[in-house]
Amino acid sequence: MNDRLYIFDTTLRDGEQSPGASMTKDEKLRIARQLEKLGVDVIEAGFAAASTGDADAIRAIAEAIQDSTVCSLARAFDRDIRAAGEAIKPAKSGRIHTFIATSPIHMEKKLRMQPDQVVEAAIKAVKLALEYTDNVEFSAEDAVRSEMDFLCRIFEEVIKAGARTINVPDTVGYSIPALWGERMKQLIERVPNSDKVIWSTHCHNDLGMAVANSLAAVMNGARQVECTINGLGERAGNASLEEIVMAVRTRRDVFSCDTRIDATQIVPASKLVSTITGYPVQPNKAIVGANAFAHESGIHQDGVLKHRETYEIMRAEDVGWTANRLTLGKLSGRNAFKTKLGELGIVLDSEEALNAAFKRFKDLADKKREIFDEDLQALVSDEGYIAEHERFKLMSLKVCSETGEVPHARLVIADDGTEKSAHSDGSGPVDATFRALESVVGSGANLLLYSVNNITSGTDAQGEVTVRLAKDGRIVNGQGADTDIVVASAKAYLHALNKLHSKLERAHPQV
């Protein structure tokens, strides 16, 4: 068995199907560069046929990435395949990932196709994809509920057609580890020429077993795992990249394979994805949660102090838990600032953008004694849309909150350059601020989520606020960061409103 386990990251495609997690091209590029730094083998950059915006983002990533394969998803339709092929053309190493549903319920109710027609469409899709790249992956959507004989048949045919990777997805998160491992084993044993391809697995977390199912597949011959940073994804999410990688690496006594992942980049990748998508990481999340290496129990603390391995099976620094302090301050120059941004994978496309970011850095340095890498990530993300895409901008905010008194907010915003003022009472300072904003904006959007997280430790830490708004079936996230949490809240709300009003913000991948 091959001792190499390939990591296929679909954060930029399946991950952004989380409500409100749709990303701009620049945001996708930042994450793609970090995934390359992480050592991901395949970056599924998007679904080219979904929109012009998605195709443009894939093309930009294909041009920028050198050390990872850049992949586009495509249904088994000519239009999808051709869109994917054009999008990955600039890639040093490109892949087309085509799929079609194979379960009886999907074939009958969704595709309205007979099994023979499905096989024919799969073969045709693979052959068309080969006109653009020799690196073609085929997935049998809803393989978990597909009949084994039919799976064997369609996999045999697409291998003959030229597919190099065969992906077996648990699309609806229905399986359990013992059954999923056995399904992978049987497929490898029964499909002719199974040794000519890499077998892959793609598991969803609806029953909380995406990682366990993926690892069961690996133990039974799978040599590619499709996963996402932080387990991001639609519904309950996907298999978590960091958990897959560290499980295989930590339990070398069980797994006869390893990845090429640079594990010290796991936490930076986690924080970047969390910042950009607005999906915070729960404190008790394995590997990347704030409490993953914390010990509260006195017995545990005593044991760790005497010998780390009594209660820790991994070292925090091995997965990137380090306090990376930025040794820059108010007197630091632009070149040092630009160099540090480069180390973090942040590339600003113009001198104007660099100057704006540098000014924000100086402003932050006036408020905060120590600047961390996370502060810089938030600083760049907090820029939101560039000026010509930003309809609403916060100019000033004054909030009064006193014990026994009704909180009150007074603010001024710019609406397409025209200043407008508003004021309102509220049940708290944030509520008053949001009411004041709505009184002047009148968006009619529904607030689905309001979340606050500290970016770093300390009482002078920036607060990062995520606001999720919904209107007319569209869901967007807005983020804002500031040492004043009420200001951060106003920024986040306006960021979300700008997304709702922006014609350039692309549609959700599934629309």
C-alpha positions, 0 to 999 in steps of 0.5 A: 500500500502507498504510504502517502496520504494525499490531502484534498482541501475543499474549503474554498468550494464545499466549505464556502457553502456554509450559510454566509461563508461565500468569499470574494476572489481576494479572500479566496486567494489569501486562503489558497496561499495559506493552503499552499504554505500548509502543504495541501496536495489539491486545492479545490478552488471552486465550482467554475460553472456556478458563476463568473465570479467563481470561475475568475477566482479559480483562474486567479488561484491557478495563476498564483499557486505553484506547489499544489494542484488547483482543482475545479468541480464540475457536474457531468455536463459539457458546460460544466466541464468546459468551464472548469477546464478553462478556469484551471488552464493557467495552473502549473498542475490542474485537475477537473473533479467531475461527479454524478449521483449514483444512488437510486433515490438521486437517479430517480428523483433528481436526475430522472435518469436510468442507470445506463444513462448515468454510466454513459454520462460519467464516461462522457464527462471523464473523456471530455475533461481529459481534453483539458488535463490528464488529472481527472477525478470522478465522484459518485455522489451519494455513494453511501446510499448507492448499490454496490454492484452499480458503484463497481460498474460505474467506477470500472467504466470511468477508470477505463475512460481515464480517471486517475482518482476515484472519490467515494463520498458520504454526501449526506453523512449517513454512514458509520466507520465500520460500514464505510471502511468495509465499503471502501475495502470491497470497492478496491477488491472488486473494481478491475484495475483499482490499483491504477487509481488513487481511492479517495473519500469525502465525508460529511459530518451530519452524525458527527462521524466525518473524521472517523469515517474518513479514517476508516476509509484510509485504514481500508485503502483510501489514499486521498481524503477530502476535507476542510479547514475547521471542518467548515461546510454546509449543514454540519460540515465536512471532515476536519483537515487538522483532525485527519492530519494529526490523527494519522501522524499521531497514531503511526502505530495504526496508519501505514501512511502520512501526509506532506502537511506542514503541521505548524501551519495548521493553526494559522490556516484555521485562524485565517479561515475563521476570520474570513468566513466569520465562522468562529472556532469553538474553544473545545475544538480538537487541535485548533480550539483555544482550549485544545492544549489547556489543562484546568484539572489540578491532577492534569496540571501536575502531571503535565508539569512533571512530564508533558506526555502524561496528558498531552499526545501532541505538542502545541507548537507542532500544530502552530500554537505559538505567540507570534508577536509582531515586533513593529510599532508606531515608528516602524516603516512601511517596508517592514510592515509589507515584509511581515504581511508577505510572511503571513501570505497577505499580498496587497495589489496596489500601493494605495491598498498598502498605504491604507493598511499601513495607516490602519496598522498605525492607528491600531498601534496607538491603541494596543501595546502589542500587535500579533499576527492575528491582529494583522489578519483581522486588520486586512479582513476588516478592510472589507470591500475596496472603496468603490464597492463600499456603499456604507461607511462608519464615520463616527459613533457615540454610545451612552450606557449607564446603570439604571439608564436606557442605552443610547447610540448616536452615529454618522455614516456615509451612504455613497459619500453622503453623510447621514446621522441617526440616533436610537435607544436600545436594550444595550449599546449594541442593540441601540447601535444596530437600531440607529443604523437601520433607522437610516439605512432601512435594509429590512434584513433579518439578523440571524447571528451576532457573535463576538470573539477576542482576536488575542488575549489581554484587556486591550485585545481587539474584539472581532464581531460577526454579523449574519444578515438575511434578505430575500433568500440571500445570507451574508456574513459581515466582520468587524474588528476594533479594540472597542467592541461596539465600534467593531459591531457597527463595522460588522453590520455595515460590512454585511450591508455592503455585501447585500448591496454589492452587485459584485458579490457573487451568488451562493455556489448552490444557487 
